[in-house]
Amino acid sequence: MQLPEYVAEIMAVLKSRGCDAYLVGGCVRDLLLGRKPSDYDVVTEASPEVIRSLFPRTVALGARYGTIVVITPGGAVEVSTWKSRYHSPLPGLTGIEADLFWRDFTINAMAMDENGAIFDPFGGLQDLKGRIIASPAHQAAQRFRHDPLRMVRAIRLGCTLDFTLHPRVTDAIVDEAPLLSRVAVERIRGELDHILLSERPAQGIRALATTGLLAYILPELMPLLDFDQKSPRHDRDGFEHTMAVLAACPPRLTVRLAALLHDVGKPACFTVDHDGRGHFYNHHIEGSRVASAILQRFKYDRRTAAVVTRLIYDHMSRFPHVREGSLKKLISRVGEENLDDLFDLQRADILGSAAPFDTSGLDTMQKEIGRILALRPPLHICDLAIDGNDLIALGYEPGPRIGRVLEALLDEVLEQPEMNQAGTLLEKAKAWLKTENS
């Protein structure tokens, strides 16, 4: 296996000082699986001080735990001192074996030297072949107590690699799940994003639910488990419908987050009519509100949060036979750049419901929106023939009222594009101002 030159050079420098150096962790696993590693990690007997003295550009990212980032023209590499320096000594284990013992899973507890020789004291190769996530010496609980995020990582590895959790790993997650509450939300969000963007996102979310982790990550989804929707449009409970929609969406974070949360408002809006049929009036509004709180809790950036909540709010907006003005308002609300996400979410929502899967209405709407966009009509406030300065010159006081008036003018223009003339809009705004002051 050919290593990148910059990685091999780092190992060679360490060896030249008489310090053993090995590749470890996910990069070894990925190389053995024939996958290109996203990054490379090196462990060595050298202390952090020695590591920093050997390389001109370093960052002490985790110096207190023995990790130094070595920066090279080819890329950055984390170089760490043996983990055994920071853990209790183990009888009979030294050097690289002691380091590997403390790693999370056997498939990450293998090392490779500069010649490509593999060191595998805990059966990582066998577990790779068997597609199993297990912990060294079957000490999953101890590993999870040391870092509870490893419980989510086990599930993330399972769904990204299509591996099965060893029963002892599953049992340990169930037992130790409450520990996840002490993990920073940013770290959990990173693992959740990897799960959502994997080829098997529903498999990962189901595993979070069955092990009890979902209750600590997304408790808002728990009411959907075994939730009988009492609707002929649905042949799955609320959670499994959500999983079907998630699985049918393309791997873009905004649309998959929206798929995961699109029905989170249903339980609170659930009613049953006299015929025993379930209804979920305004669940898109409630779902958008709940999703906004979730995304804020996980500290997603503002744009991601805004797009996801808008997709949830409009996921029921499927209009095959409506006025052009209504479609323009939909485009304006969602944003042209987010329409593909909306269409993909709506299509997945149909495919995740009961058969027959009729997408004809959505197809018609999508085609009509494409026709509208080709004409490049005014769709946003910035497309109006006047702006806030014109309203101030007309006599409006600066402030939030300006925005509301421009929004109202846009609504008029969306219905009647020919109104988008400066004189026409100013006359309209002048009439509103006169009415207010009368």
Steps between C-alpha positions, in 0.01 A plus 500: 500500500654827384496775759490869407852640491436756775376228737792270424740791556359570848544135596852499357600807705374336819682174419821692432490614862462143617127536574260230388215642285186336365189594311194427710125530513257570219765551234631143547144368496419689181820393325420137578147550366633654180359843591689827479558631855369847575796562732802325651592445865845398624595374847850495638696451820632858461370753750301806384805715566718283277234493227483880497879528488523278191261688270502869403122551501287347775182577693444371853140396431490241778837535669363414845402162357819463298373612157686745277383599151792503257434730205668421169452623141325171428256523790462490876565184704415437865805352675432362846710355780406145612159502670654282769674814635158642589325185623566250777776253407385158386681183607684347207418778252750765391561732207268470203297214651419703810406796280264290286336346805353838596340568161126492449442207261709211374477621139663824621748316725741394229833659413716510188873567485683685224538176301130416505523227766179472705492466880170358611504377862120518553348336193424806290568319170259223593234754592559685173434178311198423715375860471467532877540797735659367821725646770849378593475226762120551487529798733241717326347634821839622625570671167159670504547622854830656396330679208122454467503637145649166396151352537373720218821439305440125515163549332646747252768248399234231474288692252785657302688170461188276509642310799311334786548591864631216715233403759731612782534843337122528464446394862759749622335784307162415651653497849711813462267712281428758778869599492442666163337794678845621608637521143517839324224544242750603233670158522167318484396715204813397310420129540130560419596678178719204398208265563259714300739530206583130490356253250282352778373792710181322609704205626700737719199687642320170572808379689504821704136432590535130588805561721337789687738769373233681299325600821811700594570637150154574356238438769251687281493200264412249770120558483512383136608149606203263461282804423189370320408773251153354440511613139444307178784707354746334736580130542784562749516652845630855528861399562521245220338745259773747595766235442356421156502868405856540629620201300339634182671842520833574326810548720481875555502611862218754477253266333589206726466710815163618370399140426599390851298780661221558247229330710631586847193717552245227425445356851416844643254568216336157491120481502259219411167569327170319556597241238818412689725665244806691622576859401803721556381853433783755499763240584730669250486819707557321831771285342682806371488656847631187674768447235620859547554432871683174426731659243575785738578253778749322275651834394451456127590807300223746423472418133462127561239562769307743279495263202400193703217676684371647173502158333302355790254788494436455127532123465121472463489773231421287197282700262435336162211733413540845654546856389838607372516756780489229766790315338698822484441553871623146565816569297553825688458334841717196432764666281594385152821344632300276736230379262682175417512420873128567528411286199722216622342515846148504359572210266653298784195580716275351234720191457508453878121493524254229400475384137412602235784747478344774291753774425310644204383807692854572616632445148249752364585756765872456442455546126289814549755648739770431243296691241457794738871513582590499131310830462708658781209685666550718812495261797680679784502844662829575328321453166254783570530821299523700824679456831488624857659834415215572260248430776683730742501775237127442465450571871535163675693499828820287497454171685339156479192648331707552183564127470135416554392742228753356255374149582143614432606656170677177404178306566324730255774456240503122535132503401538771235857528364401795282470707820877496545543857380640769727207737446237231558663374820551848638135585436397182685728577793383862505138388521581269793683781679208738449258240642722452806519873568131571448 
